[in-house]
Amino acid sequence: MLKFRVLGLALLFLTSCSTSIENSVGENIGCSLGDVVQDRPLIIASTVAPITSIIANIAGGTTTQITGVVPEGTNSHTFEPKPSDAAILESADVIFINGLVLEEPTKNLALANLQESANICELGSEILPESEYIYDFSFPKEGGKPNPHLWTNPPMAKQYARIVRDVLVRRDPINATVYEQNFMAFAAKVDLLDRAMKVATETIPVDQRKLLTYHDAYAYFATNYGFEVVGAIQPSSFDEPTPKEIGELILQVKSQRIMAIFGSEVFPSTVLEQIGAETGVRYVDVLRDDDLIGEPGDAEHSWLGLMRFNFVAIVEALGGDASALKSLDVRDVVKDEAKYSQ
């Protein structure tokens, strides 16, 4: 897996600022914080690419500047920001992160460099009460980190967009009408994706709606659409599973008559290939969690494009008809002007 290490100088800086970080926690974290920005563009920093894409759909058509910090194709759970990312975070008026303990190194670097008038908006933590956190294979409750992958569930992504709209309207009220129009257009597309996924799911026999994935990214999606997540190859340590765990997964695949094993295009897994070969179950190694399709500027380089791609792969591999999904228009509602870290 790709992993960026913060240089010793940055670590020293963060350590020396630990007191200021602690003092800032209650003052700068909250989606309703921050002052109105006047006479200049609103500056936004974000973390993973799907969140950056959602923000870009709401902010498009204004002078708002958006920069994503976490490179696409990077393991967001282990990503450590570069010292140069401090400058991006320091200049931001708003920093949107997923929350639910997904991006702690980036959050800490942000807290050490925030402007006094800036704020950090944790989208996942904002929309999901702790009572609804999901703990599972890769995110056991004793580890203290809930499954953070809310954006793979369209209704939750729509809630993310609503929070983004509210923040932008409050911080940049002169562009409130544009933000509202963009949100309405984006929300309509999310609703169409949601309905198409429900239609496609109905074409999959109920006993075949089982997900065994490399990374545990579909817990909230599964709850919404009636799938069962039977396992995830990647344990809570994010290392490869032990031989014993592999053997148990092979037995599970055979006993539960799983139709397909879903791997990652970004992080190939020899373990999944082995399980597929030993069980005779199809191995589908194309799913992406937070790596958008194509390159910035491409028509499908969007949260919408990513979700349709994944959902089509899941539905077809499990024996369903994905035609309702394939007919969707997944282009952004406005031109995506965000900068995506490489």
VMD Tcl script that draws the C-alpha trace (Angstrom):
set ca {
  {0.00 0.00 0.00}
  {1.13 3.52 -0.64}
  {2.01 5.44 2.47}
  {3.41 8.91 2.88}
  {5.54 9.59 5.96}
  {5.71 12.98 7.57}
  {9.34 14.11 7.78}
  {10.98 14.46 11.16}
  {10.72 18.25 11.00}
  {6.97 18.05 10.60}
  {6.67 15.56 13.43}
  {8.72 17.84 15.65}
  {6.44 20.72 14.67}
  {3.33 18.73 15.49}
  {4.77 17.66 18.84}
  {5.68 21.19 19.78}
  {2.17 22.30 18.89}
  {0.39 19.56 20.83}
  {-0.76 22.01 23.48}
  {-2.24 24.36 20.91}
  {-3.93 21.42 19.19}
  {-5.60 20.38 22.43}
  {-6.69 23.94 23.11}
  {-8.15 24.26 19.61}
  {-10.26 21.11 19.60}
  {-13.36 22.70 21.05}
  {-12.80 26.01 19.28}
  {-12.26 25.00 15.67}
  {-14.07 21.67 15.12}
  {-17.67 22.13 14.12}
  {-19.57 22.68 10.89}
  {-21.37 25.74 12.27}
  {-18.19 27.61 13.22}
  {-16.17 30.19 11.30}
  {-16.73 33.73 10.12}
  {-18.25 35.10 6.91}
  {-15.62 35.53 4.19}
  {-15.90 38.80 2.30}
  {-14.17 40.46 -0.66}
  {-12.23 37.34 -1.68}
  {-12.85 33.71 -2.71}
  {-13.71 31.14 -0.08}
  {-10.82 28.68 0.31}
  {-11.57 25.04 1.09}
  {-9.35 22.06 1.87}
  {-10.69 18.50 1.88}
  {-9.35 15.00 2.35}
  {-10.41 11.98 0.23}
  {-11.38 12.40 -3.43}
  {-15.09 11.42 -3.14}
  {-15.59 14.19 -0.57}
  {-13.65 16.64 -2.74}
  {-15.92 15.74 -5.66}
  {-19.09 16.26 -3.64}
  {-17.86 19.68 -2.50}
  {-16.94 20.62 -6.08}
  {-20.48 19.85 -7.21}
  {-21.89 22.25 -4.64}
  {-19.31 25.02 -5.10}
  {-19.03 24.97 -8.90}
  {-19.75 28.20 -10.74}
  {-18.31 30.39 -7.96}
  {-14.78 31.57 -7.25}
  {-14.48 29.13 -4.34}
  {-11.12 27.34 -4.35}
  {-11.00 23.64 -3.39}
  {-7.92 21.49 -2.81}
  {-7.94 17.82 -1.86}
  {-5.06 16.72 0.37}
  {-5.23 12.91 0.25}
  {-3.94 11.60 -3.11}
  {-6.20 9.26 -5.05}
  {-5.07 5.65 -4.84}
  {-3.70 6.14 -1.32}
  {-4.86 4.16 1.69}
  {-6.70 6.95 3.50}
  {-6.59 5.03 6.79}
  {-2.79 5.09 6.92}
  {-2.12 8.31 4.99}
  {0.17 10.77 6.71}
  {0.23 14.29 5.23}
  {3.39 15.79 3.81}
  {4.91 18.88 5.43}
  {3.89 20.84 2.32}
  {0.24 20.02 3.07}
  {0.48 22.29 6.09}
  {0.45 25.31 3.77}
  {-2.80 24.11 2.13}
  {-4.46 23.60 5.49}
  {-3.16 26.88 6.87}
  {-4.70 28.89 4.03}
  {-8.13 27.23 4.23}
  {-11.24 28.89 5.60}
  {-13.00 25.52 5.87}
  {-11.49 22.05 6.07}
  {-13.94 19.28 5.25}
  {-13.00 15.83 6.49}
  {-14.94 12.59 6.75}
  {-14.37 12.16 10.47}
  {-15.16 8.96 12.38}
  {-11.41 8.70 13.05}
  {-10.50 8.28 9.37}
  {-8.00 11.11 8.86}
  {-6.46 11.79 12.28}
  {-2.92 12.74 11.07}
  {-4.41 15.26 8.61}
  {-6.82 16.54 11.25}
  {-3.97 17.06 13.72}
  {-1.84 18.86 11.14}
  {-4.83 21.07 10.34}
  {-5.39 21.91 14.00}
  {-1.74 22.89 14.31}
  {-2.00 25.30 11.38}
  {-5.58 26.60 11.29}
  {-6.35 30.25 10.89}
  {-8.17 31.62 13.91}
  {-11.34 32.14 11.87}
  {-11.22 28.74 10.13}
  {-13.07 25.56 11.08}
  {-12.95 21.83 10.52}
  {-16.24 20.24 9.45}
  {-16.41 16.47 10.09}
  {-19.12 15.37 7.68}
  {-19.54 11.79 8.84}
  {-19.51 12.73 12.50}
  {-22.05 15.47 11.75}
  {-24.68 13.26 10.13}
  {-24.29 9.99 12.03}
  {-25.00 9.70 15.77}
  {-22.71 7.39 17.73}
  {-25.62 5.04 18.35}
  {-25.63 4.25 14.61}
  {-21.89 3.65 14.21}
  {-21.10 0.28 12.64}
  {-18.26 -1.80 14.05}
  {-17.23 -4.90 12.15}
  {-14.40 -7.04 10.75}
  {-11.88 -4.32 9.96}
  {-13.30 -1.89 12.52}
  {-13.91 -3.78 15.78}
  {-15.51 -1.85 18.61}
  {-12.61 -2.55 20.95}
  {-10.38 -0.64 18.52}
  {-12.41 2.51 19.03}
  {-12.70 3.31 15.34}
  {-16.12 2.86 13.67}
  {-16.45 2.02 10.01}
  {-16.08 5.46 8.37}
  {-17.23 4.66 4.81}
  {-20.50 6.56 4.76}
  {-19.96 8.02 1.28}
  {-20.49 4.64 -0.44}
  {-24.14 4.86 0.67}
  {-25.90 7.43 -1.59}
  {-28.43 8.77 0.96}
  {-25.54 9.53 3.32}
  {-23.55 11.19 0.54}
  {-26.59 13.37 -0.08}
  {-26.48 14.36 3.59}
  {-22.80 15.23 3.16}
  {-23.77 17.51 0.27}
  {-26.47 19.16 2.36}
  {-23.98 19.94 5.14}
  {-21.52 21.31 2.58}
  {-24.24 23.55 1.15}
  {-25.16 24.86 4.59}
  {-21.54 25.63 5.45}
  {-20.85 27.39 2.15}
  {-24.04 29.45 2.32}
  {-23.16 30.60 5.82}
  {-19.50 31.33 5.12}
  {-20.04 32.86 1.66}
  {-23.63 34.19 1.62}
  {-23.10 36.26 -1.54}
  {-23.09 32.98 -3.52}
  {-25.93 31.37 -1.55}
  {-28.23 31.07 -4.58}
  {-25.60 29.22 -6.63}
  {-24.83 26.82 -3.79}
  {-28.51 26.07 -3.31}
  {-29.12 25.48 -7.02}
  {-26.10 23.21 -7.28}
  {-27.20 21.22 -4.26}
  {-30.69 20.71 -5.65}
  {-29.29 19.48 -8.97}
  {-26.77 17.19 -7.27}
  {-29.35 15.83 -4.82}
  {-31.62 14.95 -7.75}
  {-28.81 12.92 -9.34}
  {-28.11 11.15 -6.06}
  {-31.80 10.25 -5.78}
  {-31.74 8.80 -9.29}
  {-28.67 6.72 -8.39}
  {-30.38 5.53 -5.22}
  {-33.51 4.47 -7.10}
  {-31.49 2.75 -9.82}
  {-29.54 0.80 -7.20}
  {-32.78 -0.35 -5.58}
  {-34.12 -1.49 -8.96}
  {-30.88 -3.32 -9.74}
  {-30.79 -4.96 -6.31}
  {-34.23 -6.43 -6.85}
  {-32.82 -8.40 -9.81}
  {-30.35 -10.23 -7.52}
  {-31.75 -13.29 -5.73}
  {-31.94 -12.54 -2.02}
  {-29.63 -15.42 -1.06}
  {-26.96 -14.08 -3.43}
  {-26.76 -10.59 -1.93}
  {-23.57 -11.34 -0.03}
  {-20.42 -9.24 -0.02}
  {-16.94 -10.54 0.71}
  {-14.58 -7.67 -0.01}
  {-10.92 -6.78 0.31}
  {-11.65 -3.61 2.27}
  {-14.63 -3.16 4.56}
  {-16.10 -0.16 2.71}
  {-19.75 -1.18 2.21}
  {-21.23 -1.60 5.68}
  {-23.68 1.35 5.49}
  {-24.39 0.63 1.81}
  {-25.25 -2.97 2.69}
  {-27.61 -1.95 5.48}
  {-29.46 0.42 3.16}
  {-29.84 -1.89 0.17}
  {-30.30 -5.24 1.89}
  {-26.91 -6.86 1.31}
  {-25.04 -8.97 3.83}
  {-21.37 -8.22 4.40}
  {-20.04 -11.68 5.23}
  {-16.42 -10.67 5.63}
  {-13.51 -8.44 4.71}
  {-10.01 -9.70 3.93}
  {-8.22 -6.71 5.42}
  {-8.10 -6.95 9.23}
  {-8.14 -4.00 11.63}
  {-4.35 -3.74 11.48}
  {-4.58 -3.24 7.67}
  {-2.01 -6.03 7.24}
  {-2.58 -9.18 5.21}
  {-4.62 -11.87 7.03}
  {-2.86 -14.79 8.68}
  {-2.91 -18.31 7.15}
  {-5.45 -19.31 9.79}
  {-7.73 -16.39 8.85}
  {-7.38 -17.29 5.17}
  {-8.39 -20.87 5.90}
  {-11.44 -19.68 7.81}
  {-12.44 -17.41 4.93}
  {-12.14 -20.29 2.46}
  {-14.45 -22.39 4.60}
  {-16.85 -19.46 4.87}
  {-16.95 -18.94 1.11}
  {-17.71 -22.62 0.54}
  {-20.35 -22.91 3.27}
  {-22.22 -19.70 2.40}
  {-22.22 -20.24 -1.37}
  {-20.83 -16.81 -2.10}
  {-21.17 -15.78 -5.75}
  {-18.19 -13.44 -6.03}
  {-15.21 -12.14 -4.09}
  {-14.61 -8.42 -4.51}
  {-11.09 -7.06 -4.64}
  {-9.60 -3.64 -5.19}
  {-8.23 -2.28 -8.44}
  {-5.96 0.02 -6.45}
  {-4.66 -2.55 -3.94}
  {-4.34 -5.99 -5.62}
  {-4.62 -8.92 -3.21}
  {-2.93 -12.27 -3.78}
  {-4.97 -13.56 -0.83}
  {-8.26 -12.96 -2.64}
  {-6.88 -14.60 -5.76}
  {-5.91 -17.62 -3.66}
  {-9.35 -17.82 -2.06}
  {-11.03 -17.52 -5.45}
  {-8.82 -20.22 -6.95}
  {-9.33 -22.65 -4.05}
  {-13.10 -22.19 -3.91}
  {-13.85 -21.78 -7.62}
  {-15.58 -18.46 -6.88}
  {-15.22 -15.55 -9.28}
  {-12.72 -12.92 -8.20}
  {-13.73 -9.37 -9.20}
  {-10.76 -7.06 -8.63}
  {-12.11 -3.71 -9.83}
  {-13.74 -1.97 -6.84}
  {-12.52 1.42 -5.67}
  {-13.25 3.06 -2.33}
  {-11.90 6.58 -2.78}
  {-10.07 6.55 -6.12}
  {-12.27 8.25 -8.73}
  {-12.62 6.93 -12.28}
  {-10.17 8.33 -14.83}
  {-8.35 11.61 -14.37}
  {-9.49 15.08 -13.23}
  {-11.48 16.60 -16.05}
  {-12.83 13.27 -17.33}
  {-16.63 12.95 -17.47}
  {-16.71 10.05 -14.96}
  {-14.11 11.47 -12.57}
  {-16.73 12.15 -9.92}
  {-18.35 10.65 -6.85}
  {-21.32 9.78 -9.07}
  {-19.11 8.02 -11.61}
  {-17.28 6.09 -8.90}
  {-20.47 4.86 -7.27}
  {-22.07 3.78 -10.54}
  {-18.90 1.91 -11.51}
  {-18.79 0.02 -8.21}
  {-22.51 -0.70 -8.08}
  {-22.55 -2.08 -11.64}
  {-19.63 -4.36 -10.80}
  {-21.33 -5.63 -7.63}
  {-24.75 -6.20 -9.21}
  {-23.46 -8.02 -12.28}
  {-21.02 -10.21 -10.33}
  {-23.85 -11.33 -8.05}
  {-26.04 -12.32 -10.99}
  {-28.20 -9.21 -11.28}
  {-29.18 -6.80 -14.05}
  {-27.38 -3.44 -13.84}
  {-29.08 -1.79 -16.81}
  {-30.90 0.72 -14.57}
  {-27.51 1.90 -13.31}
  {-25.80 1.92 -16.68}
  {-28.34 4.36 -18.12}
  {-27.58 7.04 -15.52}
  {-25.89 10.33 -16.34}
  {-23.05 10.59 -13.82}
  {-21.52 13.84 -15.00}
  {-21.01 16.54 -12.39}
  {-23.80 19.12 -12.21}
  {-21.18 21.85 -12.81}
  {-17.57 21.82 -13.97}
  {-15.26 20.38 -11.32}
  {-12.62 23.03 -10.62}
  {-11.12 21.31 -7.56}
  {-7.44 20.44 -7.35}
  {-6.86 16.76 -6.64}
  {-3.58 15.82 -4.98}
  {-1.44 13.37 -6.95}
}
mol new
graphics top color blue
foreach p $ca { graphics top sphere $p radius 0.5 }
foreach p [lrange $ca 0 end-1] q [lrange $ca 1 end] { graphics top cylinder $p $q radius 0.2 }
display resetview
